[in-house]
Amino acid sequence: MSEKEIQELQDKIDAGLQLAEKRMLEEKALHDENVIVQADDGAIQHIPAKQILAAM
């Protein structure tokens, strides 16, 4: 594979992951669910999916 082909493949993978994440957030927001994330300081946070979608 050439560098260009590798970059194109990586771009497609990244786009697919972004789409999957958005769909997951939309589904969670529909059911008023939270997303659990780890903050930079290591603390666990529960953030409403609606809040994350609004920030996108």
N, C-alpha and C positions, 0 to 999 in steps of 0.2 A: 504494500500500500504506500502510496506517495503521502507526503506531508499534507497536501491539500485534501486528499481523501480522508485521512485521519481526522483532520480538523472538521471536515463536513460531517463525519460520523459523530464526533464529539458534540458538535452543535445540535444535531438531531437528538442525541441522547439527553442533552441539557434541556432542550425544548420539551421533550416528553416528560422529564422529571418535573418541570415547572407546571405542566398541564395536570399531571397526576396530583401534585401538591394542592393546586387550586381546586380541583374537583373534590379532594378529601376535605379541604376546609369548607367548601360549600355544603357538603353533605353533613359535616359536623355542625355548621351554623344552622342548617335546617332543623336540626334536632336540639338546638341550644346546648351543645356539648362544648367542653373545654379541650384545649390542646395542652399537653404537658411538655414543657421545655426546660432545659437547663440553662440558667443565666451564666454570664461570664465568671461570676464568683463561685459557681458550682451549686448554687441554690436551685431547688426545683420550684418551678412556677406553673400555676394552672391559669391559662389565659383563654378567655372565651374566643371561639373561632370567629365569631362576628367581628370582634375587635381586630383580629389579625387581618381579616378580609378588608376591613375599612382602611387599614393602613397600607394596603397594597396599591 
